[in-house]
Amino acid sequence: MPDEKFDEKELEKREEKSPEEKSWDEKWQRDPLNTIAWATILIWAGIVLLADNLGYLDPLRDLGRGTAGLGFLADFEAWSLIFFGAGVIILLEILVRLLIPAYRKPVGGTLIFGLVLIGIGLGDVFGWTIIWPLILIGLGLSILLRGVMRNR
């Protein structure tokens, strides 16, 4: 009997909590964006690796065979393409978080992570001497915009 009373009291306490006091599990269930983004990244990586293993990316590297309009991918290796795509997916998650108030949360660290992934992906195409300064410029602009928007 004492266990039943304890369970009932614990249940009442959980129901009375304000949104700020909810447990991590409860918050996680209401915020599926992170799960969707990581699942999409895994699917993207699987598609790129499968295409590479089946040889579908090889014709892109040898444009003499005549590919169906995917020549812009010719400079990407499989892993560079995976990192670039993962960065784009992360940036799309940030965009959704900023546009939909229900999913809004701080995105500074996620923005840095997404830009670094894109930088790693583009590093083989453009070279690191161009990519890292562009990442620093992007980070500086994001900090500047965040500071300006906060003061308004």
C-alpha positions, 0 to 999 in steps of 0.5 A: 500500500505505501508504494501505491500512495508514493506512486500516486503522489509522484504522478501528481507532482509530475503533472503539476510541473511547469514547462520549465521543470519538465524532465529531459525525457518529456522535453525530448518527446516534444522536440523531434527535430534533432532526431529527424536531423540525425536520422536524415544524416544517416540516410544521406550517408548511406545513400552516398556510400551506396552510390559510391560502392555501386560506382554511380559516383565514378562517372561523375569523376570521369565526365567523358562518359556523359552523366545526367546533369550531375557534373557539379558533383565531380569534385566531391569524394564520397566522404566530402559529399557526406560531410557537406550534406550533413552540414546542410541538413544541420543548417536546415534544422536551424532554419526550422528552429528559427522559423517555428516558435514551438521548436525554438531553442539556442542554436549557436553551437549547432550553427558552428557544428553545421558550418564546420561540417560544410567546411570539411565537405568543401575542403577537398573541392576548394582547398583549406586555405579558402574554407577556414577563413570563410568559416571564420567569417561566417561565425563572426557574422552570426555572432554580430547578427545575434548581438544586433538582434538581441539589442532590438 
